[in-house]
Amino acid sequence: MALNLNPNIAEPGKRYFHAFTPGDDFYEALIETHRDLSDDQSAMVNAKLVLLLSNHIGDLRVLREAMAIARADT
């Protein structure tokens, strides 16, 4: 499996009128997940989320590529 860098966020069965709308929906959900959390709690949620999604992806090569891209220019 190769890392997909193309827009790929959607909710099955939902019709979108703009290509950016699913990303906006995701961002809104992510912000809501962090609402009213302390900085430490927010960092813990991020760590848990990374581990849960990494487990879902499962391909270590893809995860390494994603980490390298995320770290680049940081």
Backbone hydrogen bonds in HBPLUS format (Angstrom, degrees):
<---DONOR---> <-ACCEPTOR-->    atom                        ^
c    i                          cat <-CA-CA->   ^        H-A-AA   ^      H-
h    n   atom  resd res      DA  || num        DHA   H-A  angle D-A-AA Bond
n    s   type  num  typ     dist DA aas  dist angle  dist       angle   num
A0014-LYS N   A0011-GLU O   2.95 MM   3  5.56 161.3  1.98 146.1 148.0     1
A0021-THR N   A0018-HIS O   3.20 MM   3  5.49 153.2  2.28 108.7 116.3     2
A0024-ASP N   A0020-PHE O   3.05 MM   4  6.34 153.5  2.12 153.0 161.4     3
A0025-ASP N   A0021-THR O   2.87 MM   4  6.16 155.9  1.93 155.2 162.0     4
A0026-PHE N   A0022-PRO O   2.91 MM   4  6.18 155.3  1.97 147.4 153.9     5
A0027-TYR N   A0023-GLY O   2.90 MM   4  6.12 164.7  1.92 149.8 153.9     6
A0028-GLU N   A0024-ASP O   2.93 MM   4  6.13 159.8  1.97 149.5 154.9     7
A0029-ALA N   A0025-ASP O   3.03 MM   4  6.27 157.5  2.09 145.8 151.6     8
A0030-LEU N   A0026-PHE O   2.84 MM   4  6.12 154.2  1.91 153.4 161.4     9
A0031-ILE N   A0027-TYR O   2.91 MM   4  6.15 164.1  1.94 154.2 157.6    10
A0032-GLU N   A0028-GLU O   2.95 MM   4  6.14 158.1  2.00 145.8 152.4    11
A0033-THR N   A0029-ALA O   2.93 MM   4  6.14 144.7  2.06 141.4 150.8    12
A0034-HIS N   A0031-ILE O   3.08 MM   3  5.28 132.4  2.32 100.3 112.7    13
A0035-ARG N   A0032-GLU O   3.19 MM   3  5.01 149.6  2.29  97.0 106.0    14
A0037-LEU N   A0034-HIS O   3.18 MM   3  5.65 152.5  2.25 140.9 136.2    15
A0042-SER N   A0038-SER O   2.84 MM   4  6.03 159.4  1.88 153.7 159.7    16
A0043-ALA N   A0039-ASP O   2.95 MM   4  6.15 155.4  2.01 146.5 152.7    17
A0044-MET N   A0040-ASP O   3.02 MM   4  6.26 150.6  2.11 143.4 151.5    18
A0045-VAL N   A0041-GLN O   2.91 MM   4  6.22 155.4  1.97 149.6 156.1    19
A0046-ASN N   A0042-SER O   2.96 MM   4  6.24 160.1  2.00 148.8 154.1    20
A0047-ALA N   A0043-ALA O   2.96 MM   4  6.21 158.8  2.01 146.3 151.9    21
A0048-LYS N   A0044-MET O   2.93 MM   4  6.15 164.4  1.95 152.5 156.5    22
A0049-LEU N   A0045-VAL O   2.85 MM   4  6.00 159.0  1.89 151.0 157.4    23
A0050-VAL N   A0046-ASN O   2.92 MM   4  6.13 160.8  1.96 152.6 156.9    24
A0051-LEU N   A0047-ALA O   3.09 MM   4  6.33 162.2  2.12 148.5 153.1    25
A0052-LEU N   A0048-LYS O   2.86 MM   4  6.08 160.6  1.90 153.1 158.8    26
A0053-LEU N   A0049-LEU O   2.93 MM   4  6.05 170.4  1.94 153.9 156.6    27
A0054-SER N   A0050-VAL O   2.86 MM   4  5.88 151.0  1.94 143.6 152.6    28
A0055-ASN N   A0051-LEU O   2.97 MM   4  6.07 155.8  2.03 143.7 149.6    29
A0056-HIS N   A0052-LEU O   3.05 MM   4  6.32 148.7  2.15 140.3 149.2    30
A0057-ILE N   A0053-LEU O   2.93 MM   4  6.20 155.0  1.99 148.3 154.1    31
A0058-GLY N   A0054-SER O   2.84 MM   4  5.98 175.3  1.84 155.8 157.4    32
A0062-VAL N   A0059-ASP O   3.09 MM   3  5.41 117.8  2.49 105.4 119.2    33
A0063-LEU N   A0059-ASP O   3.02 MM   4  6.36 160.0  2.06 153.2 159.6    34
A0064-ARG N   A0060-LEU O   2.87 MM   4  6.04 157.4  1.92 147.4 153.0    35
A0065-GLU N   A0061-ARG O   3.02 MM   4  6.22 157.7  2.07 145.5 151.6    36
A0066-ALA N   A0062-VAL O   2.90 MM   4  6.14 159.8  1.94 151.5 157.0    37
A0067-MET N   A0063-LEU O   2.92 MM   4  6.14 157.2  1.97 148.3 154.3    38
A0068-ALA N   A0064-ARG O   2.97 MM   4  6.18 158.3  2.02 147.9 153.5    39
A0069-ILE N   A0065-GLU O   3.00 MM   4  6.24 160.9  2.04 151.3 156.2    40
A0070-ALA N   A0066-ALA O   2.87 MM   4  6.02 160.5  1.91 149.2 155.2    41
A0071-ARG N   A0067-MET O   2.94 MM   4  6.04 147.4  2.04 144.3 152.7    42
A0072-ALA N   A0068-ALA O   3.01 MM   4  6.09 139.2  2.18 141.7 152.0    43
A0074-THR N   A0071-ARG O   3.11 MM   3  5.49 138.2  2.29 142.9 136.8    44
